[in-house]
């Protein structure tokens, strides 16, 4: 658990240094056996310490440490949705948040298959209907989304990524932010996207999901 805590804190620092987590926004958690380590409420991700994390059980009951981020129900919902996931990262990064204010590209993905890297490293990322941050309703909106996914945009809110570990979650969030930046920059212009055959080739090769 100590190694997972150190990785969580390192990912928090990287998110802040990369400009993906302004102020005290964003939250990150890792799952170790039947325990969840999570960033505390009101603490910048750049100021996390391994011995100052919240400890929850798998049902979200607070066991040790300071109070967890109010978004813990959202994290629990994502762990349930993404089988085998070991970490969840939620950020208010600027371009992903901007893209989350736009209409979804399709039922299954907020963003189009704008680059091979989005398809091969993240896959489809649906747009989760808006609900107040920290609310049970927001978690329920994630829980009832159809299809398979490991990342999503929360409408008018930001990004949400699950992965095997905290480093993988940050890598996915970075790719989601970059794809969002491209999409926002192209608003009002005609642009091309990958063909269904190109998307299918990438998902088969890299094990991601994109329903066409």
C-alpha positions in Angstrom: 0.0 0.0 0.0 2.9 2.3 0.7 4.1 2.1 -2.9 0.6 2.8 -4.3 0.4 5.9 -2.0 3.7 7.2 -3.2 2.6 6.8 -6.8 -0.7 8.5 -6.2 1.1 11.5 -4.7 3.6 11.6 -7.6 0.7 11.6 -10.1 -0.9 14.4 -8.2 2.2 16.5 -8.5 2.6 15.7 -12.2 -1.0 16.8 -12.9 -0.5 20.1 -11.2 2.9 20.7 -12.9 1.3 20.0 -16.2 -1.4 22.5 -15.7 -4.2 19.9 -15.5 -5.3 20.6 -12.0 -5.8 24.2 -11.2 -6.1 25.3 -7.5 -7.3 22.5 -5.3 -9.5 21.0 -8.0 -9.3 17.4 -9.1 -9.1 14.1 -7.1 -7.3 10.8 -7.5 -7.7 7.4 -5.8 -6.0 4.0 -6.0 -7.5 0.6 -5.0 -5.3 -1.8 -3.1 -7.0 -5.1 -2.2 -10.1 -4.1 -0.2 -9.0 -0.5 0.5 -9.1 2.7 -1.4 -6.6 5.5 -0.9 -7.9 8.9 -2.0 -6.9 12.5 -2.1 -8.5 14.5 0.8 -11.0 17.2 0.4 -9.7 20.7 -0.2 -6.1 19.7 -0.8 -4.2 20.6 -4.0 -3.1 17.5 -5.8 0.4 19.0 -5.8 0.5 18.9 -2.0 -0.4 15.3 -1.3 1.6 13.3 1.2 1.6 9.4 1.4 0.7 9.6 5.1 -2.0 12.2 4.7 -4.4 10.4 2.4 -7.9 9.3 3.1 -8.5 5.5 3.5 -11.9 4.1 2.5 -13.3 0.6 2.2 -14.7 -0.6 -1.0 -18.2 0.7 -0.1 -16.9 4.2 0.5 -16.8 4.1 4.3 -14.2 6.4 5.8 -11.7 4.4 7.8 -8.6 6.5 8.4 -7.0 9.8 7.6 -8.6 13.2 6.7 -12.0 13.4 5.1 -11.9 12.2 1.4 -12.8 14.3 -1.6 -16.5 14.7 -2.0 -16.2 12.9 -5.3 -15.7 9.5 -3.7 -19.1 8.2 -5.0 -17.9 9.1 -8.5 -14.7 7.0 -8.0 -16.7 4.1 -6.6 -19.0 4.1 -9.6 -16.0 4.1 -12.0 -14.4 1.2 -10.2 -17.6 -0.7 -10.6 -17.8 0.2 -14.3 -14.2 -0.6 -15.3 -13.4 -4.1 -14.3 -10.0 -4.6 -12.8 -9.2 -0.9 -12.5 -6.8 0.1 -9.9 -6.9 3.9 -10.0 -9.4 6.7 -10.9 -8.4 10.3 -11.7 -10.8 13.2 -12.1 -9.5 16.5 -13.4 -10.8 19.9 -14.3 -8.2 20.4 -17.0 -9.1 23.3 -19.3 -9.6 21.7 -22.7 -11.4 18.6 -21.4 -13.7 20.9 -19.4 -14.3 23.1 -22.5 -15.0 20.0 -24.6 -17.4 18.7 -21.9 -19.6 21.8 -22.6 -20.0 20.9 -26.3 -22.6 18.5 -27.7 -21.4 14.9 -27.7 -20.0 13.6 -31.0 -22.1 10.4 -30.6 -24.0 8.4 -28.1 -20.9 6.5 -27.2 -18.2 9.2 -27.2 -18.1 12.9 -26.4 -15.1 13.2 -28.7 -14.7 12.0 -32.3 -11.9 9.6 -33.3 -9.8 12.7 -34.0 -6.4 11.0 -33.7 -5.0 7.5 -33.6 -3.7 8.1 -30.1 -7.1 8.9 -28.6 -8.4 5.6 -30.0 -5.5 3.4 -29.1 -4.7 4.9 -25.6 -8.1 5.8 -24.3 -10.9 4.6 -26.6 -14.4 6.0 -26.6 -15.2 8.4 -23.8 -18.9 9.1 -23.4 -20.4 12.4 -22.1 -21.9 11.9 -18.7 -25.0 14.0 -18.1 -24.5 16.9 -15.7 -25.2 16.5 -12.0 -23.8 18.5 -9.1 -20.2 17.7 -8.2 -20.0 15.2 -5.3 -23.6 14.1 -5.7 -24.9 10.6 -5.7 -26.7 11.5 -8.9 -23.5 12.2 -10.7 -22.2 8.7 -9.7 -25.5 7.2 -10.8 -25.2 8.9 -14.2 -21.8 7.1 -14.7 -23.3 3.8 -13.5 -26.1 3.7 -16.0 -24.2 4.7 -19.1 -24.4 2.0 -21.8 -21.4 0.4 -23.4 -17.8 -0.2 -22.3 -15.4 2.6 -21.5 -12.5 3.5 -19.3 -12.7 7.3 -19.6 -15.5 9.9 -19.8 -16.2 13.6 -19.9 -18.5 14.9 -17.2 -20.8 17.5 -18.8 -19.7 21.1 -17.9 -17.2 19.7 -15.4 -14.1 17.8 -16.6 -12.6 14.4 -17.3 -12.7 11.0 -15.6 -10.3 8.2 -16.3 -9.8 4.7 -14.8 -6.7 2.6 -15.4 -4.6 -0.2 -13.9 -2.7 2.3 -11.8 -2.4 6.0 -11.1 0.3 6.6 -13.7 -1.9 5.0 -16.4 -4.9 7.1 -15.3 -2.8 10.2 -15.7 -1.5 9.1 -19.1 -5.2 8.6 -20.2 -6.1 12.0 -18.9 -3.3 13.7 -20.7 -4.4 12.0 -24.0 -8.0 13.0 -23.4 -6.9 16.6 -22.7 -4.9 16.7 -25.9 -7.8 15.3 -28.0 -10.1 17.8 -26.4 -7.7 20.6 -27.2 -7.7 19.7 -30.9 -11.5 19.4 -31.0 -12.0 22.7 -29.3 -9.6 24.4 -31.7 -11.4 23.0 -34.7 -14.9 24.2 -33.6 -16.6 26.0 -36.5 -14.4 24.3 -39.1 -14.7 21.2 -41.2 -12.3 18.5 -40.1 -11.6 14.8 -40.9 -11.8 11.9 -38.4 -10.4 8.4 -38.6 -12.4 6.0 -40.8 -14.4 3.1 -39.2 -11.8 0.7 -40.7 -8.9 2.7 -39.2 -10.7 2.8 -35.8 -11.4 -0.9 -35.9 -7.7 -1.7 -36.7 -6.5 0.3 -33.7 -9.0 -1.1 -31.2 -8.2 -4.6 -32.2 -4.5 -4.0 -31.9 -4.5 -2.1 -28.6 -7.5 -3.6 -26.8 -9.5 -0.4 -26.5 -13.2 0.0 -27.2 -14.9 2.2 -29.8 -18.4 1.4 -30.9 -19.0 2.5 -34.4 
